[in-house]
Amino acid sequence: MTLPSFVRPFVVAALLCFAAPAFAQSAPPSPPGDARAAAAAMKKQADAAMDTLHYDEALASYQRSYELFPDPAVLYNEARVYQARGEYPEALSAGLRFEQEAPAELKARVAGLSRFLDELREHVATLDLRCNISGARVLVREKQIGVTPLPQSVKLNAGKPLLEVVAEGYLPFHEEVDLRGGVTTPLEVTLKSKDRAGTLAIRVDGDPATVQIDHALTKMTPLELQLDAGPHSIVIRREGFDDLDTSTVVVAGQRKELALSLARRKPLTARWWFWTGVGAVVVGTAVTAVVIALNTEKGHGSGDQFSPGVQSAPLMKW
């Protein structure tokens, strides 16, 4: 419908009256200088918390400061906080962001930046975990790091942490994993159904020992793994000890623990067959000496007299 020409000015005026309050309610954007000043104040607060070793407060303040104004210097400070907290992957990530975002003149003011990043890399390991079950929870040092399937590059603190993979209806996977700094560690985890497999845990007194299961799978103690239900052969070896050859039966859905000890290997001279062999050698040598003595040529004279041209060597004494 077309409005009469004399009505149009009144409609426009009414619309402007309704729109005006909306514009009045909108706060004007803060000038960049105000945000930068607020960020600097927050950074100063974070620096003070860092000096007093209040790392959680320092980290939160640094992060808030960067949100207010993205100063690359704050990223370097964040890296230092993460390093102090022992969270090396996060420290390396913040340090690399600083290296990428900071201008050359700022990076030049950071003495030993490359060495600092290299030190962080030595403490950061990459885990490449594959699992046959989707939706399994993955825990490292009792902290969940994700759910399968995990991305290929999961950054973790280097070391030998306990890794767990758990899923409903499946036996849990527990293993101490050697995560080396600067290295990608591949790990294939196969979870087995509780209806068809059980858990076997083996502990051996003393230093770690090599365990061979069913003449194929080789692990180091202490170990805990899932095996199909049924009998399994076990051979345990350690340098300087006698091998232990045994077996066990794994029951589906149950956990079985074996606590074993190895006998120290006896020295060669303490073994019965060693002295039996030595005795045989001694007897054989004595018999040989007697035979030689019986076949030695002697003189035919009486007393101490010898026939001319005939001599006899003295007998050897054993």
TITOR-495941 format. One record per residue: residue number from 1; residue in one letter; x, y, z of N, C-alpha, C in turn. Coordinates in steps of 0.001 Angstrom, whole numbers. Example, Ala and Ser with C-alpha at 12.3 -4.5 7.8 and 13.67 -1.06 7.14 Angstrom:
BEGIN
num_residuo_nxx_nyy_nzz_caxx_cayy_cazz_cxx_cyy_czz
1_A_13190_-5690_7800_12300_-4500_7800_13200_-3300_7800
2_S_12850_-2250_7080_13670_-1060_7140_12900_30_7870
***
This chain:
BEGIN
num_residuo_nxx_nyy_nzz_caxx_cayy_cazz_cxx_cyy_czz
1_M_850_-1180_0_0_0_0_891_1236_0
2_T_594_2199_-825_1359_3436_-918_789_4473_24
3_L_1676_5013_889_1232_6018_1844_1062_7363_1149
4_P_65_8124_1587_-83_9482_1040_1149_10289_1352
5_S_1454_11223_496_2681_12007_639_2714_12817_1914
6_F_1580_13263_2404_1594_14083_3612_1825_13250_4875
7_V_1697_11872_4783_1883_11000_5943_3338_10582_6106
8_R_4086_10518_5035_5446_9980_5053_6364_10688_6046
9_P_6371_12005_6155_7283_12633_7134_7034_12188_8560
10_F_5740_11967_8900_5422_11541_10266_5938_10112_10542
11_V_5867_9241_9538_6356_7857_9698_7854_7851_9903
12_V_8575_8636_9135_10027_8706_9261_10416_9231_10629
13_A_9742_10219_11114_10040_10787_12438_9803_9770_13536
14_A_8727_8986_13394_8431_7962_14404_9515_6900_14436
15_L_9970_6485_13270_11033_5474_13219_12316_5996_13859
16_L_12643_7224_13648_13841_7792_14254_13714_7862_15760
17_C_12539_8090_16266_12336_8153_17726_12571_6794_18357
18_F_12106_5720_17698_12295_4366_18236_13738_3914_18095
19_A_14423_4314_17076_15803_3862_16846_16786_4581_17726
20_A_16473_5788_18131_17420_6582_18906_17831_5934_20207
21_P_16907_5390_21015_17339_4766_22270_18307_3628_22048
22_A_18126_2858_20951_19020_1733_20682_20439_2214_20485
23_F_20627_3310_19763_21960_3854_19564_22522_4407_20860
24_A_21641_4953_21683_22091_5544_22939_22585_4485_23908
25_Q_21981_3267_23835_22365_2202_24748_23691_1550_24367
26_S_24134_1681_23141_25371_1038_22703_26564_1823_23223
27_A_27483_1109_23982_28659_1777_24535_29671_2004_23438
28_P_30296_3121_23394_31315_3367_22365_32527_2479_22600
29_P_33162_2006_21540_34336_1130_21703_35457_1843_22443
30_S_36149_1063_23276_37250_1632_24040_38394_1981_23097
31_P_39000_3098_23309_40151_3439_22464_41287_2475_22714
32_P_42129_2189_21700_43228_1233_21854_44139_1567_23020
33_G_44326_2822_23313_45197_3199_24412_44699_2693_25751
34_D_43382_2710_25960_42819_2217_27214_43056_712_27373
35_A_42851_-60_26302_43070_-1509_26358_44532_-1818_26635
36_R_45401_-1062_26017_46819_-1309_26222_47231_-992_27654
37_A_46670_78_28207_46980_437_29587_46457_-620_30553
38_A_45240_-1129_30295_44676_-2167_31153_45497_-3446_31061
39_A_45958_-3778_29855_46782_-4973_29675_48111_-4829_30404
40_A_48682_-3633_30349_49955_-3411_31035_49792_-3537_32544
41_A_48664_-3030_33078_48404_-3150_34508_48230_-4614_34909
42_M_47534_-5379_34052_47335_-6811_34341_48668_-7560_34258
43_K_49515_-7197_33315_50835_-7836_33205_51682_-7546_34436
44_K_51607_-6309_34914_52360_-5948_36117_51895_-6780_37313
45_Q_50592_-7005_37383_50039_-7849_38455_50539_-9280_38312
46_A_50594_-9752_37077_51079_-11113_36828_52556_-11235_37187
47_D_53349_-10214_36869_54773_-10242_37203_54976_-10353_38716
48_A_54163_-9621_39469_54278_-9664_40927_53921_-11053_41453
49_A_52894_-11674_40867_52512_-13025_41288_53602_-14031_40951
50_M_54252_-13822_39812_55339_-14710_39417_56513_-14584_40376
51_D_56822_-13357_40796_57934_-13143_41725_57705_-13825_43061
52_T_56452_-13970_43452_56127_-14613_44733_55749_-16079_44551
53_L_56009_-16619_43341_55793_-18041_43032_54329_-18451_43076
54_H_53423_-17511_42860_51997_-17827_42752_51691_-18061_41263
55_Y_52041_-19249_40804_52017_-19518_39374_50605_-19517_38778
56_D_49634_-20049_39497_48276_-20075_38959_47753_-18655_38737
57_E_47966_-17793_39729_47536_-16403_39603_48289_-15697_38487
58_A_49583_-15956_38390_50380_-15322_37348_49900_-15730_35960
59_L_49636_-17017_35769_49211_-17495_34459_47872_-16886_34066
60_A_46922_-16868_34993_45605_-16294_34688_45724_-14817_34326
61_S_46566_-14090_35028_46727_-12661_34752_47425_-12428_33422
62_Y_48429_-13238_33103_49092_-13095_31803_48103_-13362_30665
63_Q_47301_-14387_30814_46340_-14712_29769_45320_-13602_29590
64_R_44864_-13027_30696_43914_-11912_30619_44578_-10695_29980
65_S_45824_-10440_30304_46546_-9320_29716_46644_-9470_28201
66_Y_46941_-10684_27743_47075_-10908_26301_45732_-10750_25595
67_E_44648_-11128_26284_43318_-10948_25699_43006_-9460_25517
68_L_43412_-8646_26491_43152_-7211_26399_43981_-6556_25308
69_F_45238_-6957_25227_46127_-6417_24193_47189_-7465_23887
70_P_47241_-7979_22650_48152_-9094_22300_49605_-8666_22215
71_D_50213_-8472_23359_51634_-8134_23411_52433_-9436_23395
72_P_53294_-9696_22383_54054_-10959_22320_54921_-11209_23548
73_A_55347_-10154_24235_56184_-10342_25417_55469_-11173_26469
74_V_54147_-11056_26513_53367_-11819_27489_53475_-13316_27209
75_L_53589_-13694_25936_53698_-15108_25581_54976_-15719_26157
76_Y_56063_-14951_26103_57315_-15453_26680_57162_-15657_28186
77_N_56485_-14735_28848_56271_-14882_30287_55380_-16091_30590
78_E_54382_-16316_29748_53540_-17508_29918_54390_-18774_29819
79_A_55309_-18785_28850_56182_-19955_28699_56976_-20211_29967
80_R_57448_-19144_30591_58210_-19288_31829_57337_-19825_32965
81_V_56090_-19385_33018_55187_-19893_34064_54936_-21382_33867
82_Y_54629_-21785_32632_54393_-23208_32355_55631_-24037_32683
83_Q_56797_-23498_32353_58035_-24210_32668_58169_-24403_34178
84_A_57875_-23363_34949_57966_-23465_36406_56961_-24466_36963
85_R_55835_-24613_36287_54810_-25566_36730_55088_-26988_36249
86_G_56139_-27172_35457_56454_-28487_34928_55548_-28921_33805
87_E_54903_-27986_33124_54007_-28285_32009_54730_-27913_30712
88_Y_55605_-28806_30289_56531_-28487_29205_55872_-28370_27829
89_P_54893_-29184_27469_54263_-28969_26157_53625_-27593_26039
90_E_52953_-27151_27105_52335_-25829_27089_53409_-24736_27041
91_A_54512_-24970_27767_55604_-24000_27749_56202_-23881_26352
92_L_56404_-25004_25686_56977_-24983_24339_56028_-24295_23362
93_S_54729_-24561_23497_53748_-23943_22605_53772_-22423_22752
94_A_53787_-21930_23995_53829_-20484_24211_55147_-19891_23725
95_G_56245_-20611_23953_57538_-20124_23494_57627_-20028_21985
96_L_57063_-21006_21273_57082_-20983_19807_56187_-19861_19262
97_R_55077_-19603_19939_54215_-18488_19531_54959_-17158_19696
98_F_55698_-17049_20785_56492_-15828_20979_57517_-15677_19853
99_E_58171_-16768_19501_59177_-16719_18443_58554_-16293_17118
100_Q_57310_-16697_16869_56642_-16369_15609_56081_-14950_15596
101_E_55545_-14495_16730_54827_-13227_16756_55692_-12032_17146
102_A_56742_-12249_17904_57540_-11126_18407_58375_-10514_17290
103_P_58483_-9212_17268_59370_-8584_16285_60826_-8899_16601
104_A_61669_-8700_15620_63081_-9068_15752_63743_-8340_16911
105_E_63422_-7061_17106_64060_-6294_18179_63680_-6817_19559
106_L_62461_-7320_19692_62047_-7887_20978_62731_-9229_21220
107_K_62801_-10055_20198_63469_-11355_20361_64949_-11168_20664
108_A_65530_-10121_20134_66950_-9871_20384_67205_-9555_21852
109_R_66190_-9070_22549_66344_-8742_23965_66249_-9968_24866
110_V_65815_-11102_24299_65703_-12341_25074_66972_-13147_24871
111_A_67844_-13132_25855_69116_-13852_25732_68875_-15357_25759
112_G_69470_-16041_24794_69387_-17503_24776_68012_-18046_24442
113_L_67275_-17372_23556_65938_-17856_23204_66001_-19237_22554
114_S_66914_-19438_21622_67018_-20737_20942_67373_-21839_21940
115_R_68292_-21545_22848_68657_-22539_23857_67474_-22864_24775
116_F_66708_-21837_25114_65527_-22031_25953_64519_-22955_25272
117_L_64265_-22726_23992_63320_-23574_23260_63851_-24996_23111
118_D_65152_-25135_22887_65733_-26478_22771_65602_-27248_24086
119_E_65793_-26561_25196_65641_-27215_26500_64203_-27687_26705
120_L_63249_-26892_26262_61850_-27300_26380_61566_-28517_25499
121_R_62135_-28525_24295_61911_-29661_23390_62424_-30967_23994
122_E_63505_-30900_24749_64049_-32105_25375_63091_-32698_26407
123_H_62173_-31891_26895_61221_-32346_27909_59846_-32694_27318
124_V_59721_-32574_25999_58427_-32799_25359_58507_-34024_24451
125_A_57607_-34974_24693_57528_-36181_23871_56220_-36174_23087
126_T_56217_-36896_21979_55020_-37017_21144_54539_-38464_21179
127_L_53270_-38655_21486_52674_-39987_21536_51744_-40167_20345
128_D_51977_-41252_19603_51111_-41620_18479_50421_-42931_18863
129_L_49229_-42814_19435_48520_-43983_19969_47396_-44382_19029
130_R_47324_-45683_18762_46241_-46257_17963_45544_-47327_18786
131_C_44216_-47350_18730_43436_-48311_19519_42362_-48919_18635
132_N_42050_-50194_18882_41047_-50881_18078_39620_-50496_18451
133_I_39456_-49713_19530_38134_-49320_20005_38015_-47801_19973
134_S_36926_-47304_19400_36656_-45870_19423_35921_-45512_20710
135_G_36204_-44324_21225_35535_-43873_22436_36201_-44308_23718
136_A_37380_-44930_23638_38110_-45336_24843_38816_-44131_25443
137_R_38794_-44034_26752_39449_-42927_27446_40936_-43240_27607
138_V_41773_-42234_27342_43218_-42391_27452_43699_-41501_28592
139_L_44372_-42113_29562_44868_-41380_30721_46382_-41543_30819
140_V_47068_-40454_31098_48512_-40461_31330_48760_-39766_32657
141_R_49459_-40466_33535_49680_-39951_34901_48354_-39647_35576
142_E_47357_-40540_35338_46025_-40461_35944_45231_-39239_35479
143_K_45664_-38603_34400_44963_-37455_33843_44519_-37780_32426
144_Q_43230_-37589_32150_42721_-37905_30822_43250_-36909_29802
145_I_43820_-37452_28720_44362_-36594_27671_43506_-36619_26420
146_G_42473_-37478_26399_41603_-37521_25230_40860_-38835_25141
147_V_40135_-38977_24034_39330_-40164_23754_39709_-40664_22374
148_T_39829_-41980_22227_40197_-42550_20933_39079_-42335_19916
149_P_39476_-42073_18663_40846_-41994_18146_41506_-40651_18484
150_L_42756_-40742_18964_43517_-39541_19292_44168_-38978_18030
151_P_44443_-37685_18020_45240_-37149_16907_46636_-37762_16936
152_Q_47308_-37727_15806_48609_-38381_15709_49656_-37748_16611
153_S_49579_-36453_16822_50610_-35775_17600_50034_-35273_18919
154_V_50192_-36064_19954_49797_-35673_21302_51072_-35355_22071
155_K_51222_-34103_22487_52421_-33671_23185_52273_-33919_24685
156_L_53289_-34558_25272_53266_-34898_26684_54634_-34652_27296
157_N_54667_-34564_28622_55948_-34495_29312_56713_-35790_29084
158_A_57996_-35676_28793_58829_-36866_28630_58965_-37579_29963
159_G_59246_-38886_29905_59392_-39692_31113_58859_-41088_30895
160_K_58588_-41773_31988_58045_-43129_31930_56753_-43188_32749
161_P_55703_-42558_32229_54450_-42519_32982_53625_-43783_32793
162_L_52663_-43969_33682_51679_-45037_33531_50615_-44565_32558
163_L_50399_-45345_31497_49377_-45029_30507_48224_-46014_30649
164_E_47007_-45494_30634_45811_-46337_30774_44852_-46041_29634
165_V_44257_-47114_29112_43209_-46989_28099_42031_-47831_28582
166_V_40881_-47196_28782_39731_-47881_29368_38484_-47635_28528
167_A_37658_-48669_28418_36398_-48574_27687_35397_-49543_28312
168_E_34149_-49169_28292_33094_-49989_28873_33011_-51338_28164
169_G_33017_-52427_28967_32905_-53770_28414_34218_-54383_27987
170_Y_35318_-53652_28182_36633_-54151_27772_37588_-54132_28961
171_L_38555_-55014_28922_39567_-55028_29963_40440_-53788_29837
172_P_40783_-53133_30941_41611_-51922_30864_43044_-52258_30480
173_F_43655_-51333_29776_45056_-51454_29387_45881_-50592_30328
174_H_46908_-51188_30953_47809_-50465_31848_49240_-50801_31433
175_E_50048_-49779_31199_51444_-50048_30845_52291_-48808_31100
176_E_53496_-49030_31611_54452_-47942_31767_55119_-47716_30416
177_V_54992_-46514_29898_55473_-46206_28556_56690_-45295_28646
178_D_57700_-45594_27844_58917_-44787_27805_58741_-43695_26760
179_L_58446_-42478_27214_58253_-41335_26325_59527_-40492_26338
180_R_60225_-40461_25234_61498_-39746_25152_61309_-38370_24537
181_G_62016_-37397_25108_61916_-36033_24636_62392_-35875_23206
182_G_61636_-35135_22421_61993_-34893_21026_61749_-36064_20106
183_V_61083_-37115_20598_60881_-38333_19807_59387_-38663_19774
184_T_58914_-39187_18641_57543_-39671_18528_57506_-41157_18875
185_T_56698_-41517_19855_56579_-42903_20309_55281_-43502_19790
186_P_55352_-44494_18871_54119_-45151_18415_53684_-46217_19416
187_L_52383_-46375_19588_51860_-47373_20523_50545_-47915_19989
188_E_50509_-49232_19816_49309_-49911_19343_48647_-50599_20536
189_V_47427_-50201_20856_46702_-50751_21998_45511_-51554_21478
190_T_45441_-52819_21901_44326_-53678_21532_43551_-54028_22795
191_L_42365_-53468_22931_41502_-53796_24062_40712_-55057_23744
192_K_40602_-55921_24746_39915_-57203_24554_38660_-57243_25399
193_S_37638_-57890_24850_36351_-57983_25530_36482_-58792_26816
194_K_35778_-58345_27852_35798_-59060_29124_35207_-60455_29005
195_D_34414_-60694_27963_33800_-62010_27781_34767_-63044_27241
196_R_35889_-62597_26661_36786_-63551_25999_38217_-63494_26504
197_A_38522_-62577_27402_39916_-62429_27842_39977_-62042_29310
198_G_41156_-62201_29879_41402_-61831_31270_42692_-61048_31368
199_T_42997_-60571_32561_44190_-59765_32799_45220_-60575_33571
200_L_46454_-60518_33121_47556_-61193_33809_48582_-60144_34226
201_A_48886_-60109_35518_49904_-59196_36055_51048_-60031_36611
202_I_52279_-59691_36240_53457_-60442_36679_54423_-59490_37362
203_R_54815_-59864_38566_55817_-59116_39323_56934_-60083_39699
204_V_58179_-59657_39537_59334_-60484_39870_60216_-59698_40829
205_D_60644_-60334_41900_61512_-59677_42876_62795_-59189_42201
206_G_63289_-58043_42673_64563_-57545_42172_64430_-56709_40914
207_D_65491_-56690_40143_65541_-55873_38934_64573_-56405_37877
208_P_64254_-55569_36868_63368_-56030_35793_63894_-57291_35120
209_A_62969_-58138_34722_63305_-59389_34045_62531_-59475_32736
210_T_63047_-60293_31826_62386_-60498_30545_61370_-61628_30664
211_V_60169_-61378_30171_59101_-62375_30226_58697_-62734_28805
212_Q_58707_-64029_28515_58242_-64510_27218_56977_-65328_27444
213_I_55914_-64937_26751_54618_-65584_26922_54262_-66319_25638
214_D_53949_-67603_25798_53568_-68461_24666_54634_-68462_23574
215_H_55913_-68334_23989_57071_-68413_23087_57037_-67347_21993
216_A_56276_-66258_22205_56173_-65228_21165_56258_-63829_21753
217_L_55329_-63474_22595_55264_-62127_23148_56340_-61931_24217
218_T_57133_-60887_24085_58207_-60612_25041_57977_-59245_25682
219_K_58003_-59212_27008_57796_-57984_27774_58812_-57926_28903
220_M_58843_-56779_29581_59702_-56593_30746_58834_-56408_31982
221_T_59295_-56970_33101_58568_-56809_34355_58887_-55447_34963
222_P_57948_-54909_35757_56610_-55444_36017_55700_-55211_34815
223_L_54749_-56114_34621_53871_-55973_33469_52446_-56364_33829
224_E_51536_-55839_33047_50114_-56175_33164_49535_-56115_31766
225_L_48940_-57216_31321_48431_-57264_29957_47208_-58156_29873
226_Q_46502_-58002_28759_45296_-58800_28532_45625_-59975_27624
227_L_45155_-61148_28031_45385_-62364_27257_44070_-63097_27052
228_D_43998_-63839_25955_42817_-64665_25730_42670_-65680_26857
229_A_41431_-65978_27209_41191_-66950_28266_41780_-68303_27889
230_G_42377_-68995_28890_42971_-70292_28651_44380_-70384_29205
231_P_45070_-71507_28962_46432_-71696_29477_47466_-70920_28675
232_H_48524_-70489_29370_49609_-69760_28724_50933_-70171_29360
233_S_51947_-70372_28519_53280_-70698_29022_54057_-69419_29280
234_I_54918_-69465_30299_55678_-68285_30715_57121_-68690_30974
235_V_58047_-67934_30408_59471_-68125_30672_60038_-66771_31100
236_I_60708_-66760_32269_61260_-65519_32804_62770_-65648_32864
237_R_63472_-64614_32362_64933_-64650_32298_65514_-63356_32862
238_R_66661_-63502_33527_67430_-62353_33994_68884_-62767_34051
239_E_69755_-61887_33623_71181_-62174_33600_71672_-62516_35002
240_G_72389_-63652_35106_72926_-64085_36383_71982_-64939_37205
241_F_70800_-65263_36653_69816_-66060_37369_69369_-67220_36487
242_D_68899_-68293_37134_68359_-69418_36396_67026_-69031_35763
243_D_66764_-69517_34556_65483_-69275_33903_64361_-69929_34709
244_L_63211_-69264_34723_62028_-69816_35383_61010_-70141_34315
245_D_60697_-71420_34192_59749_-71900_33190_58486_-72338_33913
246_T_57363_-71649_33663_56123_-71964_34357_54946_-71743_33416
247_S_53741_-71856_33946_52532_-71646_33147_51412_-71170_34063
248_T_50356_-70654_33455_49203_-70185_34216_47967_-70281_33343
249_V_46818_-70135_33970_45539_-70166_33260_44833_-68842_33494
250_V_44462_-68180_32423_43759_-66899_32494_42262_-67158_32340
251_V_41485_-66549_33227_40030_-66707_33218_39399_-65440_32659
252_A_38423_-65592_31779_37771_-64446_31143_37148_-63525_32192
253_G_37412_-62246_32040_36829_-61249_32918_37486_-61126_34275
254_Q_38548_-61899_34525_39201_-61862_35831_40651_-61394_35700
255_R_41174_-60946_36840_42561_-60474_36893_43372_-61432_37748
256_K_44490_-61885_37219_45348_-62824_37942_46718_-62215_38132
257_E_47238_-62314_39355_48552_-61781_39669_49516_-62920_39978
258_L_50726_-62815_39437_51791_-63766_39724_52954_-63002_40345
259_A_53305_-63376_41570_54474_-62798_42247_55547_-63880_42283
260_L_56631_-63678_41551_57623_-64720_41352_58998_-64258_41813
261_S_59868_-65239_42047_61259_-64973_42421_62162_-65842_41564
262_L_63329_-65315_41238_64308_-66066_40462_65458_-66485_41362
263_A_65986_-67713_41119_67126_-68224_41882_68421_-67784_41209
264_R_69323_-67246_42022_70595_-66802_41469_71382_-67993_40934
265_R_71971_-67839_39774_72709_-68920_39135_73961_-69251_39947
266_K_74165_-70564_40208_75322_-71019_40982_76590_-70910_40147
267_P_77727_-70612_40795_78989_-70567_40042_79345_-71943_39509
268_L_80220_-71989_38538_80580_-73251_37880_81115_-74272_38867
269_T_81928_-73846_39819_82544_-74793_40750_81565_-75341_41773
270_A_80350_-74747_41838_79362_-75216_42810_78411_-76246_42219
271_R_78565_-76578_40967_77655_-77520_40323_78213_-78943_40428
272_W_77319_-79904_40701_77738_-81278_40971_78466_-81888_39793
273_W_77992_-81570_38577_78603_-82199_37411_80019_-81688_37172
274_F_80323_-80477_37692_81675_-79962_37520_82674_-80852_38254
275_W_82384_-81159_39540_83310_-81967_40333_83308_-83428_39901
276_T_82187_-83927_39396_82167_-85285_38844_83119_-85382_37661
277_G_83095_-84349_36812_83995_-84335_35667_85442_-84217_36089
278_V_85715_-83362_37115_87080_-83224_37600_87587_-84534_38164
279_G_86726_-85250_38902_87119_-86543_39468_87461_-87544_38389
280_A_86677_-87524_37320_86957_-88457_36228_88299_-88158_35593
281_V_88620_-86880_35469_89913_-86505_34892_91051_-86957_35784
282_V_90909_-86779_37121_91960_-87169_38058_92177_-88670_38029
283_V_91080_-89433_38064_91205_-90898_38050_91859_-91353_36758
284_G_91408_-90770_35651_91993_-91168_34369_93473_-90868_34311
285_T_93897_-89737_34872_95315_-89384_34868_96129_-90338_35725
286_A_95577_-90727_36875_96272_-91658_37773_96465_-93013_37111
287_V_95420_-93501_36436_95529_-94794_35752_96604_-94715_34686
288_T_96648_-93620_33967_97666_-93461_32920_99068_-93490_33513
289_A_99228_-92848_34686_100543_-92834_35332_100969_-94229_35743
290_V_100030_-95019_36245_100361_-96394_36639_100814_-97220_35437
291_V_100090_-97066_34352_100446_-97815_33146_101840_-97433_32678
292_I_102119_-96110_32722_103465_-95671_32327_104509_-96272_33245
293_A_104216_-96306_34530_105185_-96845_35494_105437_-98323_35247
294_L_104398_-99067_34948_104557_-100501_34732_105350_-100808_33476
295_N_105321_-99878_32542_106026_-100113_31290_107395_-99443_31233
296_T_107825_-98902_32398_109146_-98268_32422_110242_-99331_32556
297_E_111304_-99256_31773_112399_-100236_31798_113248_-100018_33036
298_K_113510_-101101_33775_114339_-101047_34976_115545_-101983_34818
299_G_116549_-101738_35666_117736_-102616_35645_117463_-103963_36310
300_H_118336_-104955_36095_118152_-106299_36645_119120_-106600_37766
301_G_119870_-105614_38221_120821_-105876_39287_120153_-105932_40643
302_S_120921_-106154_41681_120404_-106207_43040_120759_-104934_43753
303_G_119973_-104524_44726_120248_-103331_45517_120142_-102100_44641
304_D_121165_-101212_44760_121164_-99960_44012_122012_-100065_42745
305_Q_122404_-101244_42389_123274_-101410_41226_122455_-101480_39946
306_F_122938_-100842_38921_122292_-100883_37614_123217_-101558_36622
307_S_122603_-102214_35708_123411_-102841_34651_124048_-101752_33814
308_P_125238_-102005_33274_125912_-100991_32470_125060_-100575_31280
309_G_124950_-99241_31110_124227_-98702_29947_122729_-98652_30117
310_V_122155_-99020_31295_120699_-98994_31518_120404_-98004_32626
311_Q_119514_-96999_32368_119130_-95995_33349_117617_-95971_33505
312_S_117127_-95471_34673_115705_-95365_34956_115420_-94005_35556
313_A_114402_-93278_35016_114006_-91968_35560_113170_-92163_36797
314_P_113226_-91212_37749_112404_-91320_38963_110955_-91219_38613
315_L_110104_-91889_39372_108639_-91838_39148_108062_-90498_39616
316_M_107091_-89984_38916_106412_-88747_39319_105462_-89044_40470
317_K_105354_-88116_41443_104474_-88301_42585_103212_-87446_42396
318_W_102063_-88046_42539_100767_-87322_42438_100257_-87000_43837
***
